[in-house]
Amino acid sequence: MSDIVIIGGGVVGLTCAYEIASLGATVTVIDRQQVGLEASWAGAGMLPPGQCSGPSAVRNLAKQSTERWSQLSADLLEQTGLDNGFRQCGALQISLENRETISTEIEAWANAGVEAERLDTSGLMKYEPVISDRLSIGYRLPTMSQVRNPHHLQALKQACLSLNVKLMEGVDVRELSLVENRINAVSDGSTTIHADQFVLASGAWSEQLAGLAKIKIQVEPIRGQIVLMKLSEPPFTHIIEDGPRYLVPREDGHILIGSTEERVGFVKENTEQGIQGLIDFATSVVPSLVNATIIKAWSGLRPKAKRGYPYIGRHDHVDNLVIATGHFRDGLSQSPATAQLVCDYLLDRPRPADVDSLAFTDASYGDTK
Ligand SMILES: Cc1cc2nc3c(=O)[nH]c(=O)nc-3n(C[C@H](O)[C@H](O)[C@H](O)COP(=O)(O)OP(=O)(O)OC[C@H]3O[C@@H](n4cnc5c(N)ncnc54)[C@H](O)[C@@H]3O)c2cc1C
């Protein structure tokens, strides 16, 4: 019997476990495989300095997460000795096709209180001389950061273990026992786990699991492919981003090239077309990458809430379940504030009024069939 059972050990579930266990709760994290191997592992680790569109609750979630990353990383380092690779590296936002919205984007960042420096070709090349001189317009976000996903997940896992969080790996939750308006236990058919409260943080698989508690949410998997390249020295230090595609340089010369957005169900694989498209993009932006060694490629399934922003909250009809899912392209970056908000629900702490918009409506309850 735990105080809290968290279903899903991705970055959202593990950060929730870490935060609530730090406050003294007895926590169990259940995952059907080893924790931290799905979207949270596959991601590129970009941490934008906030978000300048969408509902205010989401913008606040992004802002609060940005403010929390540095301290969270320092705490994890102190508690585990593991460096998660959090670095403020800055980003160059570029446009191979001279995106017309560049000016609007700079203005939106300024309105959000985030520094954004407009750049022409020579300005871009001043910061990163290796980029193509075909690029004529862009801007710099000096406060954009990055983290190395596998290192961060490892640090979170170790920190959770040191706080006596119980990890139940290899338990594929298939049943929720709902008694009136409370969940009594979850089970994989053979192991049954009881708790006072439950958190559902199962990424792209959350829609089906929420349905077991009669809560109707719409979360679909959107595949993203990544190609990993390597040079002996890091050729540039900024993240370079062009809309959904990007290059993320690591300090050891690895460069992640991402990413595709594909609606292919739960099929986690790479395609020739996906990989070639990313390589072509990379060499168009940084021509010298033709000399880079391609190390490997992978893909992951982003949990996309069809309504366009994540579900975080408690449903009126199920008293002891908090759902935190559907972060799509921002689940890693927004995990710190998501976990704080989940703790607010679990502990019945006061919450800002606008966060109710991240929860659910009465209409999203009932038998799913
Ligand atoms: C290619 C790519 C690049 C990305 N880049 C970034 C980025 O730069 N910055 C950023 O912020 N975000 C990025 N993202 C998005 C980010 O990775 C996700 O939003 C985030 O990882 C979601 O975390 P999660 O914990 O909700 O889900 P997941 O990491 O998918 O974790 C869900 C967990 O639930 C478990 N689970 C599922 N079903 C069950 C069940 N029935 N029983 C038990 N366990 C179950 C799974 O095994 C898994 O471990 C990227 C994603 C991809 C794919």
The ligand as an SDF file (V2000), in Angstrom:
LIG
                    3D

 53 58  0  0  0  0  0  0  0  0999 V2000
   11.7920   12.8970  -31.3470 C   0  0  0  0  0  0  0  0  0  0  0  0
   11.2610   13.6530  -30.1750 C   0  0  0  0  0  0  0  0  0  0  0  0
   11.8510   14.8590  -29.8080 C   0  0  0  0  0  0  0  0  0  0  0  0
   11.3810   15.5670  -28.7000 C   0  0  0  0  0  0  0  0  0  0  0  0
   12.0290   16.6980  -28.3150 N   0  0  0  0  0  0  0  0  0  0  0  0
   11.6050   17.3660  -27.2110 C   0  0  0  0  0  0  0  0  0  0  0  0
   12.3060   18.4990  -26.7600 C   0  0  0  0  0  0  0  0  0  0  0  0
   13.3310   18.8740  -27.3290 O   0  0  0  0  0  0  0  0  0  0  0  0
   11.8290   19.1570  -25.6560 N   0  0  0  0  0  0  0  0  0  0  0  0
   10.6880   18.7480  -25.0140 C   0  0  0  0  0  0  0  0  0  0  0  0
   10.2820   19.3910  -24.0480 O   0  0  0  0  0  0  0  0  0  0  0  0
   10.0100   17.6570  -25.4250 N   0  0  0  0  0  0  0  0  0  0  0  0
   10.4370   16.9700  -26.5110 C   0  0  0  0  0  0  0  0  0  0  0  0
    9.7470   15.8830  -26.9430 N   0  0  0  0  0  0  0  0  0  0  0  0
    8.4770   15.5410  -26.3010 C   0  0  0  0  0  0  0  0  0  0  0  0
    8.7150   14.8260  -24.9990 C   0  0  0  0  0  0  0  0  0  0  0  0
    9.6940   13.8300  -25.1790 O   0  0  0  0  0  0  0  0  0  0  0  0
    7.3990   14.2370  -24.4930 C   0  0  0  0  0  0  0  0  0  0  0  0
    6.3970   15.2190  -24.4580 O   0  0  0  0  0  0  0  0  0  0  0  0
    7.5850   13.6720  -23.0840 C   0  0  0  0  0  0  0  0  0  0  0  0
    8.6770   12.8020  -23.0480 O   0  0  0  0  0  0  0  0  0  0  0  0
    6.3490   12.9640  -22.6000 C   0  0  0  0  0  0  0  0  0  0  0  0
    6.6790   12.3790  -21.3590 O   0  0  0  0  0  0  0  0  0  0  0  0
    5.7060   11.3500  -20.6610 P   0  0  0  0  0  0  0  0  0  0  0  0
    6.3200   10.9940  -19.3710 O   0  0  0  0  0  0  0  0  0  0  0  0
    4.3270   11.9270  -20.6850 O   0  0  0  0  0  0  0  0  0  0  0  0
    5.6430   10.1040  -21.6690 O   0  0  0  0  0  0  0  0  0  0  0  0
    6.6510    8.8970  -21.9370 P   0  0  0  0  0  0  0  0  0  0  0  0
    8.0610    9.2930  -21.8470 O   0  0  0  0  0  0  0  0  0  0  0  0
    6.2120    8.2610  -23.2200 O   0  0  0  0  0  0  0  0  0  0  0  0
    6.3760    7.9140  -20.7180 O   0  0  0  0  0  0  0  0  0  0  0  0
    5.1860    7.1920  -20.5800 C   0  0  0  0  0  0  0  0  0  0  0  0
    5.5200    5.9310  -19.7890 C   0  0  0  0  0  0  0  0  0  0  0  0
    4.3030    5.2400  -19.5090 O   0  0  0  0  0  0  0  0  0  0  0  0
    4.5580    3.8490  -19.6230 C   0  0  0  0  0  0  0  0  0  0  0  0
    3.2990    3.1630  -19.8590 N   0  0  0  0  0  0  0  0  0  0  0  0
    2.4770    3.3050  -20.9170 C   0  0  0  0  0  0  0  0  0  0  0  0
    1.4170    2.4860  -20.7830 N   0  0  0  0  0  0  0  0  0  0  0  0
    1.5700    1.8130  -19.6150 C   0  0  0  0  0  0  0  0  0  0  0  0
    0.8070    0.8320  -18.9490 C   0  0  0  0  0  0  0  0  0  0  0  0
   -0.3340    0.3440  -19.4390 N   0  0  0  0  0  0  0  0  0  0  0  0
    1.2670    0.3490  -17.7640 N   0  0  0  0  0  0  0  0  0  0  0  0
    2.4400    0.8000  -17.2380 C   0  0  0  0  0  0  0  0  0  0  0  0
    3.1880    1.7380  -17.8520 N   0  0  0  0  0  0  0  0  0  0  0  0
    2.7690    2.2510  -19.0220 C   0  0  0  0  0  0  0  0  0  0  0  0
    5.5320    3.7610  -20.8030 C   0  0  0  0  0  0  0  0  0  0  0  0
    6.2490    2.5340  -20.7930 O   0  0  0  0  0  0  0  0  0  0  0  0
    6.4080    4.9780  -20.5800 C   0  0  0  0  0  0  0  0  0  0  0  0
    7.5690    4.6830  -19.8340 O   0  0  0  0  0  0  0  0  0  0  0  0
   10.2410   15.1060  -28.0020 C   0  0  0  0  0  0  0  0  0  0  0  0
    9.6740   13.8810  -28.3380 C   0  0  0  0  0  0  0  0  0  0  0  0
   10.1890   13.1430  -29.4110 C   0  0  0  0  0  0  0  0  0  0  0  0
    9.5860   11.8130  -29.7440 C   0  0  0  0  0  0  0  0  0  0  0  0
  1  2  1  0
  2  3  1  0
  2 52  2  0
  3  4  2  0
  4  5  1  0
  4 50  1  0
  5  6  2  0
  6  7  1  0
  6 13  1  0
  7  8  2  0
  7  9  1  0
  9 10  1  0
 10 11  2  0
 10 12  1  0
 12 13  2  0
 13 14  1  0
 14 15  1  0
 14 50  1  0
 15 16  1  0
 16 17  1  0
 16 18  1  0
 18 19  1  0
 18 20  1  0
 20 21  1  0
 20 22  1  0
 22 23  1  0
 23 24  1  0
 24 25  2  0
 24 26  1  0
 24 27  1  0
 27 28  1  0
 28 29  2  0
 28 30  1  0
 28 31  1  0
 31 32  1  0
 32 33  1  0
 33 34  1  0
 33 48  1  0
 34 35  1  0
 35 36  1  0
 35 46  1  0
 36 37  1  0
 36 45  1  0
 37 38  2  0
 38 39  1  0
 39 40  1  0
 39 45  2  0
 40 41  1  0
 40 42  2  0
 42 43  1  0
 43 44  2  0
 44 45  1  0
 46 47  1  0
 46 48  1  0
 48 49  1  0
 50 51  2  0
 51 52  1  0
 52 53  1  0
M  END
$$$$
